[in-house]
Amino acid sequence: MTLRDAHDLLLLAAIWGASFLFMRIAVPEFGPVPLIATRVGVAAAFLLVILAVRGRTSHLYAHAGPLIVLGALSAAVPFTLFAYAVLSVTAGFASVLNATVPLFGALVAYVWLGDTLGRVRVLGLVIGFAGVLVLVSDKLSFAQGGSGWAILATLAASLLYGVAASFIKKYLANVDPLVNAAGSEIAATAMLFVPAIAYWPEANPSPLGWTSAVTLGIVCTGVALALFFRLIARIGPAKAITVTYLIPAFGVLWGFLFLDEPVSGRMLAGCAVI
């Protein structure tokens, strides 16, 4: 890995870590569904322009069916679940739970695709999920005002990301990654359009809320996906996916710096174990 690759990996982690910050700012004003509809809509427009410049928009129609499913698995549902979660938990906490994506990804690939799990990988999974227990053990309350449902939402979202990874490998492995990215965001936009209108807030979001929503779409989704696929092309998927382990560091940092979110010893311990 070159110095440029390492720089891009850190930049991507910083951008995706910031997505939890912007969701935390914007979701109280928009609501989960309208916010994510705005996010994926802006991202879809951004990526579609890039795809059109490269003359590959026709590829969207050729793979429309799988791309619709991918839109639900990788964007519409998990993004909305995370947006719902940060109404109750901090941006840093949600970003740490997001680090379970490779754990779920390995389990899904084992069950669905028949990938092997050696003893070392099994031990890694056990340790990783033990870290989740350390992290959530004092927060898993389903009483009014508790964060139990928010925690389940983040874990469900992470599981869906893992399912999406296996789905891509099985049905879209030979498709241009930029087509997968643009197609999934377009599909997610179509899925959320009507619910977003139904749940659109009566009071227009503030300039800060709109800035956060648009930044989520352009920077944290459109630019981030383009950067991620460029990394995959240069260093391969196995190394590129390690960005998932760097995201919590930035998620916690941005939440601490800009939202004064507390950073507990349990959070740091859980993150380290995962």
N, C-alpha and C positions, 0 to 999 in steps of 0.2 A: 504494500500500500504506500503510495507516494504521499508527500506532504500535502499536495493539493487534495488528494482523496480524504486524508484525515481532516483537513479543513472543512471539506464539504460535508463529511459525516457529522462533525460537531455543529456546523451551521444547520443541518437538517434537524438534528436533535433539539437545537435551540428553538427552531421554528415550530416543530410539533409540540415541544414543551409549552410554548406560548399559546397554543390553541386552547389549552385548559384555562389559561388566564383570560383570554378573550371570551370564551364561553361563560365563565364565571361573571364577567362584567355585563354581558349582553342578555343572558337568558332571563334574568328577572324582568327585563323590560319587554322582550319579545315573547317569552314562553318557549318551551323546547321545540315544538314542531315548526312554528314560524321562523325561529332562528336558524334551524338546520335547513329548512327549505331555502332560505336566503343564502346560506353558506354554499349549498350544493349548486344552486342556480348560478351564483357568481362564478364558482369554480368551473361549472359546465361551459359557460360562455367563454371563459379564459382559455380552457383547454381546447374547445372547439375551434377557436381562432388559430391556435398553434397547429392543430390537425389540418385545418384548411390550407394553411400556408405550406404545409408539407404534402398536400394533395392526397390525403389518406381518409377523407371523410366517407368514401364509398365503403370502406372496411367496416364501418359501423353497422350498415344494413346487413352485411354478410354474416354477422355474428350477433344479431339483435337479441335472439332468445337468451343465450347465456349471459349477455351483458345486462339484461334486465334482472336476472337472478343475482348477478354480481352487484348490481346497484343496491339491491335490498340488503345483501349480506355484508357489504363493505362500507356502505355509506348511509343510506336512509335510516335503517334500524339502529346500528351501533352509534352513529352520531347523535341520534335523538336520545338514546339511552344515556349517553354521557352528559348531554345537555340537561336531561332530567336530574341526573345524579348531582351535578354541581350546584343545584339549588339547595342541597342539603349537606354536601361535603366540600372541603376545600379543593382548590385547583391542584395543589401539591399532592393531596391524598389520592385524588382520582388519577393523576399521572403515574403514581406509584403502582396502583392496581393495573394500569394499562401495561405494565411490564410483564404481566402474566400471559400476554399474547403468545410468545413462543412456547410456553408450557401447554396452553390449550392447543396450539398448532401441532405440537408433537403428538398429543393424544388423538386428535382428530385424524392426523395422517396415519397413525397406527391402526385405528379402528376402520377408517374408510378406504385408505389406499394400501394398507398392508405394509407400511414402512416398519422396519425393524426397530425395536427398542432394546439396546444392550443394557447390561447391568449399570454401567456408568450413567446412561441417559435416564434409566428408571430412578436411580439414586438422585440425580439432578432434579427430576420432577417432584419426587417426594420432598426434597429440601425446599424447592421453590414453593410448593403449596403449603409447606409448614410456615414459610415466610408470610404467606397470605393470612394464616391463622394468627400469627404474631401481630400483624398489622391491624386486623379487624376485630380481635377478640374483645376489646373494650368498647366497640362502637356498634356491634351487631344487635341493635335494639329496634323492634318493630312497633314500639309504643309511639303515641303521638309525639312528634318532634324528634323521634329517633332517626338514625341514618341507615337502618337495616335494608330498606328497600332500595336506597341509593347505592349501597354496596353491592347488592344483588344485580342492579342494573349495570354497574361498571363491569362486573364479572361476566354477565351475559353478553355485553358488548365485546369484551375481549375474546370470549368463546366464538362469537360470530366472525371476528377477524380471523381466528384460527380456521374456521370452516371455509371462509372466503379464500384463504391461501390454498387449501386442498382443492377447492372448486376450480381455481385458476389452473392449478397443475393438471387437473383431470380434463377440463373442457376448453381452456383458453391458453394453454402453454405455448402454442405456436403463433399466437396473435401478438401484434405489435403492442408492447406495454402501454404506449401512449393511447392507443385505441381502447384498451381495457380501462384506462383511467378516465378518458373523456366519456366513453359509453356508459360507464357505471355512474358517473355524476349526472349525465343527462337522464338516465333512467331514474335515479334517485329524485331528481327534480320533478319529473312527471308524477312519481308516486306521492310526493309530499305537497304538490301544488294545491289540490282541493282541500286537504286537511289544514294547510297553512292559512288559506282564506277563511275557513270556518273558525279557526282559533286565533285569527289575527287580533292583536291587542287593540282595545278601544282608543287608548292614548298613544299617539305616535311616539316611538322610541326617541330618546335624546340623541344629539349629535355624537356623543361618546358611544352610545349603543349602536348606532348605525356604522360608525367607524370600526368598532370591534367586529360587527357582523361581516362587513365587506372585507376587512383584513383576514378574517377567518376563511373567506372564500378564495380571495386572490392569493394571499401569501401562505396561509397555513394549509391550504388544500391544493390549489392550482400549481403554485410555484414549488411547493414541497413535493408533490407527486412527480413533477418534471425533474426535480433535483434527485429524487430517489431513483427514478428509472435511469438517469444518467449514471448514478453510482453503480447500479446493477450492471450496466453495460461495461463499466470500467473495472470493477473489482469482483463482480459476481454476486448472486443473491445471498449466499451464506454470510459473507462479510457485511453486505449492505444491511441485512436485517439486524445486525448488532446495534443499530441505531436505537432499537427498542429499549435497550438497557441504559442508554444515555438520556432518554427523554425524561425520566423521573427527576434526575439531577436538575435539569432546567425547569421542569414544572414546579418543583419545590422552590427553586431559587426565585423565579418570577413571582410566584405567589407571595413569598416572603418580602421581596423588594417592593412590589407595587400594590399588594392588597393587605400587607401586614399580617399574613397568615402565620400562625404558630407552627414551629417545627419541633415535634416531640421526639424524644429518644426512641419511643416505640415505632414511630414512622421511619426513622433512619435505620433501625434494626431490621424492620420488616423489609424495607427496600434492599438492604444489603443482602439479606438471606435469599430473597427472590432473585 
